[in-house]
Amino acid sequence: MTRIGIEPDVARLLVDDLPEQINAEQARYLPLGMLSRRLAVSGRALADDAPMVTALVGPTGVGKTTTIAKLAARAVMRHGADQVALVSTDHYRIGAAAQLEHYGRLLGVRVYPAYDGDSLRKVLELLRDRHTVLIDTAGVASHDPRLNQQLDTLAQANELRATLVLAANTHAQSLDDAVRAYLPLQPQACILTKLDEAPNLGGALSVLIRRRLALDYTTDGQRVPEDISVADARVLVCRAAQSLKTGIPDDSLMADRFGLAVASA
């Protein structure tokens, strides 16, 4: 577990759950199967037909705006551009609104600005008949005094689904700090980005397990909308294990093997 980057406290939690007697096949794959069972996924794609207002929050540089564009493209393909709207509350970062508007033009989706809690409520009331409303927020570090202002603004919106965006290539302690900073918003789920830039996934998986955060999606590139996938715990664990480069089989084969190991334990 620690060789693939799993934090010691989470590794001990997993090891303590191992049965006392296991065979050689189980010894190789059972720990990975148990790791996948500890990872929660939201099954968000199963609820794509339900109308939703979603705000993506998280530290700067994790790819929130690009991820919103990917989600918006999926929604446009499924429900049509007239049923999708984008809202920008990021007025700190230079060019942030322009980037979102660029994606909006490409998708045929209108972008609405919101400057505070009052204007956000008015915009969401205006968009109450849209199927999918995605809110882009400013990236704010856990120690930034603007964080409380952002949390207050979003807290004033009714029936808003807060989704925390975390980058897989970030150190585990920084990820944990980010989760703690956004806990007052009670994020319902998480999106894990930049899998393609992460040397290993152990730190990110550890934080998700420790904080009991369910995953909506993962992203592994800049292409819109291609580089986004519905979260799959077994695929993530396979990818984490393959970072060892020790003859681990391909994703599907290994997933089947550790699934069988868990079932027979």
N, C-alpha and C positions, 0 to 999 in steps of 0.2 A: 504493500500500500504506500509506504513512504517513498519507494523508488519511482512511483508514478506521480508523486507530488502531493499525495493525500496528507493532510495535517495530522500530527501525532494523536490529538484527542479524538478525531474522527476515526483514524486507523484503529485505535484501541477499542472504540465502540464496535467496530465491525468484527474485530478479532474475538472480542468477548462473546459474540453471538455464534461463533463457529462451534459445531458439534465436536465432542471429544474424539470420536472415531470417524475418520473419513478415509476413503481410498485415494489412490494416486491421481485419478482423473478429477475427483472432487477437490483435491488439494490444489490442483492447478487452476481450476475454473470457479470453484465455489465462492472464494472471496470476491471475485469480480461480479458474480451473480448477486451476491448480497449487497455489493456497492450499488448496483443498478436498482435493486429493490428499495434502497434508502433514498434514491433520487425521486422527488415528486414531479410529475408532469401534469399540466392542467387539462390537457385534452381540448385546448382552446379551439382547434380547428373544427371539433364536433359541434361547437356553438356558433359557427360563423354566420348562421342564418338569424341569430338573435341580434337586434339592434343594440349598439353599444357606443358609449362615449368613453374613449380611452386616452389617458394622459401618460406620455412616456417621460419618466423622470430619471435622474442619475447624474453622476459626475460629468465634467467636461471631457470631451474627446472619446466618448464611448460609442459614438455613431448613432445617436438618437434620431437626427434628421434623416439620414440615409435609411434607417430602419423604418421610420414613418413612411417614407416614399415606397418602400417595399410592401408594407402593409396596405397602403392606399392602393397600390397597383393591384394587389390581390382582390381588394374589395371592389375596385372598378370592374375587373374582369368578371366578378361574381354577381354584382348588383347594379352596375352601370355608374357612370361618372356623376349623374344627377343625384345619386343617393349617397355620395361621399363628400365630405368637407374636411378641410384642414384648418387648424387654429394655431396661430403663433403667439406665444407669450415670451419668446426670447428676444428681448430688446437690449441686451447687454453686449452680446457678441457681434462684432462688425460683420455684416453680410449674412447673418443668420436668417433673417426674414427673406432676403433675396434668394437664398438657396432653396428655401421651402417654396417660394413662389415659382422658381424655375421648375421644380418638380411638379407643382400644381398645373403649370401651363402644359407640360408634357403629357400629363394625365387627363387634362381637361377638367380639373377640379379647382374650385375657388378656395383661396386662402383668406381667412379672417383674422385681423389683429385683436388681441386682448391685452390690456395694459395693467389691469388690476382685478381684484375679485368681482367688483361691480360690473365692469365691462365684460368679464368672462361669463358671468351669469346671463347678461343680456345677449351675448353671442350664442350661447348654448340654447337659450329660449328661442332665438331666431331659427336655430337649426334643429329644433326638437323633432321635426318630421324626417330628418335624414337618417338613413340606416347606419352609416358609419361616420363618426366624428373622431378625428385623431388630433390630439393636442401636443404640440412641440413645446418643450420647456427649455430654459437656459440650463446649461451644465453648471452646477454649483458644487464646490468642494464641501466636505463635511464641516470644515471650520470657517466657511465663508459666512459673514453676517447676513448676506442676501438670502441664505437658505430659509430662514424663518419667514421672510417675506413671501418667498415662493410657496412654502407650505401653507401659509395663511390664505394666499390667493386660491390655491387649488381646493383647500378645505371648504371654501365658500360655494363650490359648485356641487349641485345635487346629483346623486347617482353617477358619479364619475369613477371609472375603474382605473386605479393607479397601477402602472406597470413599471417596475424598476429595471433599467437597462444597465448591465454590467459587462465590462470587456474581459474576455478570458485571458488576455495577455497581461493583466494587472496582477501585482503581488497580492497574495491572499490577505494580508493584514489591511491593505488599502481597500480591498473588496469588502471586508468585514466592517471597516469604518464607514463605508458608503451605505451599507445596509442599515447600520445603527442610526445613521444620520436621517434616513428616510422612514424609519419606523413610525414616527408620529402620523405619517400619511396612511399607514396601514396598507402598504402595497399588496395587491391580491396575487400578483405573479411577477415573473422576471423574464427578461429576454437576455440571452447570453450571446454577445457579439464577438467578432474578431477571432473566431476559432482558428482561422488560417494563420494568424500571427502569434499564436500561443505555443511556446516550446513544450508545454505540457498543460493538462487540464486539471491536474489534481487540486491545486489551490482553489479554483473556482468551484469544483464539485464539493470540496470540503465546506465552503461557505454556504452553498445551497443546502447541504444536509444539516449543517449546524443551525442555520436560521430557519429551516423548514420552509424554504421558498419553492413554490411550484414554478416550473418552467413552461412558458408559452411557446417560444421559438428559439432557434439558434441561427446565427448568421456566420458566413465564412467567406466574405468577399464584398466588393463594392457594386457589383452589377445589380441593377433594379429591373425586374423583381426577382431575378433568378437565385441570388445567393441568400436565400432564407428558407428554413425548413421547420416544420412542426417538431417540437422537441420529442426526442426518443431516448429514453434513459439508457437502453442497451447499446445504441449506436454511440452515445457519448462515452460510455465506459470502454467500449471497444477502441475508440479513438484514443482515449487516455492510455490504455494498455499498449497500443501500438507504438507509443512514443519511446518504449524501451528498446525497440528494434532488436528483438530477440527471437525472431522466427514466429511471431504471433500470426495466426492465420487471418484471413480477411474478415471484415465486419460480420457478414451473415453467418459464416461458419463458426466463428468464436461465440457470437451471440447464442446460437443454437446449443453450443457445448456448455456454456455456463448456465444457460436456462435449464438444461438437463441435469446439471450438477446440483442446482438448487432444488429441483423437483425430487431428486433421489436422496437428498440429505435427510 
